[in-house]
Amino acid sequence: VQLQASGGGLVQVGGSLRLSCAASGSIFSINGMGWFRQAPGKEREFVAYISWSGRRPYYSDSVKGRFTISRDGAKNTMNLQMNSLKFEDTAAYYCAATSLTGTYYHTTSQEYAYWGQGTLVTVSS
């Protein structure tokens, strides 16, 4: 499975950005996808998860109500619509895919076998 993230950039506080992640290769093995982020000097943290079918979106408390994760089945892509951006949302954002089943959602890095490259989101005043 190969993942290609895109859509990062510079945005003002309160603004919006839309990230996308295109999956290719052995996508039949994917059961869910997620977004993680890592700010300078901090550990990578979970942002959002969605099942491969596009159901069961799940968010970290820090982005709930502001970010929306979605799937485009026809294009094998996952999107993250980020609204009302804050300074603390500044980070490199990574998309990831998991083959794991059996739980409602997956929020730890260890649960994901496939990772895309990071796309940088910078929120400024």
HELIX and SHEET records of a PDB file:
HELIX    1   1 ILE A   27  SER A   29  5                                   3    
HELIX    2   2 PHE A   87  ASP A   89  5                                   3    
HELIX    3   3 SER A  109  GLU A  111  5                                   3    
SHEET    1   A 4 GLN A   2  SER A   6  0                                        
SHEET    2   A 4 LEU A  17  SER A  24 -1                                        
SHEET    3   A 4 THR A  77  MET A  82 -1                                        
SHEET    4   A 4 PHE A  67  ASP A  72 -1                                        
SHEET    1   B 6 GLY A   9  GLN A  12  0                                        
SHEET    2   B 6 THR A 119  SER A 124  1                                        
SHEET    3   B 6 ALA A  91  THR A  98 -1                                        
SHEET    4   B 6 GLY A  32  GLN A  38 -1                                        
SHEET    5   B 6 GLU A  45  SER A  51 -1                                        
SHEET    6   B 6 TYR A  58  TYR A  59 -1                                        
SHEET    1   C 4 GLY A   9  GLN A  12  0                                        
SHEET    2   C 4 THR A 119  SER A 124  1                                        
SHEET    3   C 4 ALA A  91  THR A  98 -1                                        
SHEET    4   C 4 TYR A 114  TRP A 115 -1                                        
END                                                                             
